[in-house]
Amino acid sequence: MPRVLRRVRALPNPRLTGLGSGLFCAAVMALLGFLVQVLFGGSLTVYGVLFLPVCVLTAFWVRRGDLLTAPVVVPIAFATGLLTVAEHGDGVGGRLMGLVTALATEAGWLYGGTLTAGAIAIVRRIRLARRRAAAAAAATTARKRPTA
């Protein structure tokens, strides 16, 4: 087995529930939003780039039964972290206007991350369905064999 593959298999492999994946994604994006605000002065491009690996991890770490929640929770988490990065004016109205503007200008990152999480979830779901179908076919074949 190649060394790179061994290292990848040695990485943590948590299985998050739908709620757990949402909390994970939202917490990480809020933390990244604070870090981007402090280190990069609120650069929305850096925030968008950091959003993509979080989407991938969320899609890979969600449980098999909750796969369809991954593309739902990542846009919510994007908006959660964006609250810390978006420029804002005075009061609630100014903060809301900054959030809406940031969502509009950074829609490419949002759609890209959501599409990535959705594609990974769909591929995992198809592989799961094929595995189940193969196991059912093997069980049916085993039952049909005559015993001697």
N, C-alpha and C positions, 0 to 999 in steps of 0.2 A: 504494500500500500504506500503510495507517495506520501512524503512528509507533510505536504500542504493539506492533503485530505485528512490525515491524522489530526492535524491541528484544528481543522474545522470541526471534526467530530468531537474534539475535546472541549469545544465551547459550550457554555451553558445552554440547555434546551428546556426552558420553562414552558409550561402549558398554562396559558392564562384563560380564564373564562371571558365571556363577552364583557362583563362589567370590569373585570381585572385588566383586560386589554385597553378599555377606555380610560381607566384611571392611570394605567402605566403611560399611555400615549399623552394624555393631558398633563400629567405631572412632568414628564420629560420635556414636553414642548414649553411648559411654563418656565422650567429651569433654564432651558436653552434660550428662551426669550429674555430672561434676566441677564444671562451671560452675554448675549449679543448686545443688549443695551449697554452693559458695562464696558465690554471689551471693544465693540465695534461701533458704538454710538447709535445703535438702533438700525443697523443696515438690514433692510428687508431682504436683500439678495442673499446675504449670509444666512439669515433665518430660513429662507426658502430652501437653500442647499442643505441645511441641517435637518430640514423636515423630511427629506427623501429617505435617509437611512432609518429614521424612526418609523416611517411607514412600512419599510421592508421588515424591520424587526417585529413590528406589531403583527403583520400578516403571517410571519413565520412562527411566532410564539403563541398565537391564539389556538385554543383547543380545536380538535376536529369538529366537534359538535357546534361550535360557535364561529365557524369560518366566515359566515356571511356578515358578521358584525364588524370585521376589520375595515371594509370600505366605508362603513357608517361612522365609526368613531374617529377616524383620522381627520376628516374636515372639522369636526367639533374641537379636536385637540389643536388643530392649526389656529382656529379662532381664539382658543383659550390662551395660547402662548402669544398670539398677536396682540393681545391686550397690553402686554408689557412693552412691546417693540413699537407699536404704531404711534405716530406723532399725535399729540392731543392738545386741545386748547383748554380753556377754563370751563370747569363744570362738567356735568354729565353729558350735555349736548356736544361739547367739544370732543370729549373722549369717544362718544358714539360716532361722530363724524369722522374722526381719525381712524376708527376701526373699519367703518364702511369703506373709506377711501383705500385703506391698506388691503382690504379684501378684494376690492375691484382691481387694484394695480398688481396684486400678487396672485391673481387667479390662475396663472399658468403653473406656478408651484403647487397650488392647491389641487388643481385638476391632475397634474402629473403625479403627485403623491397618492391621490385617491385612486387613480387608474393603476398605478403600480401595486398598491395594496389589493385592489380588486382582482387584478390579473393573477397575483400570487395565490390569493384565496380561491379563485376559480380553478387554477391548475391543481392546487392541493385537493380541492373537492372532487375533481375528475379522477385523480389518482386514487382517492379513497373509494369512489364508486366502482372503479375498475377492480380494485383489490377485493371489495366485497362481492362483486359479481364472479370473480375467479374463485373465491372461496366457496360460494354457493354452488358453482358448477362442479367444483371438486367434490363437494359433499354429495351432490346428486349422483355423480359418477360412482362414488364409493358405495352408495346405497344400491345402485342398480347391478353391481357386480354379484354374480352368484357365488355363494360360498361353497367350497367343496368339503 
